[in-house]
Amino acid sequence: MTDYLQALLVTCMQAKKYGIDCFYDYHTHVNALTLGIYRNGYHSNPDRTFDDLYWICLDEEEELVIKKLKSCIELLEWIIRDKEAENHAI
């Protein structure tokens, strides 16, 4: 599971290059991860509400946690590809 947690963090850092702000927070007291995504950056959203928000309890079955982490990684990769396509269209 650690590999997927690290991969998600790396993907969040890559997303920043495209103006996507990710809030990757580990909550030790409940062994959970939250991932908040601003698809067009934090400052583009005057309400400061996330475009996407995920809560992943890391105490669930490992297979389920990995599935959720993979889904978050895949979503971020899709958003990045969409941003790349926008940049090439300009």
C-alpha positions in Angstrom: 0.0 0.0 0.0 2.9 2.3 0.7 3.9 2.3 -3.0 0.4 3.7 -3.9 0.5 6.3 -1.2 3.8 7.5 -2.5 2.6 7.3 -6.1 -0.4 9.5 -5.3 1.9 12.1 -3.6 4.2 12.2 -6.6 1.2 12.6 -8.9 0.0 15.4 -6.8 3.3 17.1 -7.1 3.3 16.6 -10.9 -0.2 18.1 -11.1 1.1 21.3 -9.6 3.1 21.9 -12.8 -0.3 22.2 -14.6 -1.9 24.6 -12.1 -3.7 21.9 -10.2 -3.6 22.3 -6.5 -3.9 19.1 -4.4 -4.2 18.9 -0.7 -2.8 15.5 0.4 -3.4 15.1 4.2 -2.7 12.2 6.4 -4.7 12.1 9.6 -2.8 10.0 12.1 -5.5 10.0 14.8 -7.8 8.0 12.5 -5.3 6.5 10.0 -7.0 8.1 7.1 -6.0 10.2 4.0 -7.9 13.0 2.5 -7.2 14.3 -1.0 -8.7 17.6 -2.0 -8.2 18.8 -5.6 -8.7 22.2 -7.1 -8.6 21.5 -10.8 -7.8 25.1 -11.8 -5.8 26.0 -8.7 -6.7 27.1 -5.2 -7.0 30.8 -6.1 -9.4 30.2 -9.0 -12.1 29.1 -6.7 -13.5 32.0 -4.6 -15.6 29.7 -2.4 -12.5 27.6 -1.6 -14.4 24.4 -2.0 -12.6 21.5 -3.6 -13.6 20.3 -7.1 -12.9 16.8 -5.9 -12.6 15.5 -2.3 -11.7 12.0 -1.2 -11.6 10.4 2.2 -9.7 7.1 2.4 -9.6 5.1 5.7 -6.4 3.2 5.6 -7.6 0.6 8.1 -10.0 -0.9 5.6 -9.1 -4.1 3.7 -5.8 -3.4 1.9 -7.3 -4.5 -1.5 -10.1 -1.9 -1.1 -7.6 0.9 0.0 -5.4 0.2 -3.0 -8.4 0.3 -5.3 -9.3 3.7 -3.9 -5.7 5.0 -4.2 -5.5 3.8 -7.8 -8.7 5.6 -8.6 -7.4 8.9 -7.2 -4.1 8.5 -9.1 -6.0 7.7 -12.3 -8.3 10.8 -11.8 -5.3 13.1 -11.3 -3.5 11.6 -14.4 -6.7 12.2 -16.4 -6.9 15.8 -15.2 -3.2 16.3 -16.1 -3.7 14.9 -19.6 -6.7 17.3 -20.0 -4.6 20.2 -19.0 -1.8 19.1 -21.4 -4.3 19.0 -24.2 -5.5 22.5 -23.3 -2.0 23.8 -23.3 -1.3 22.3 -26.7 -4.5 23.7 -28.1 -3.4 27.3 -27.3 
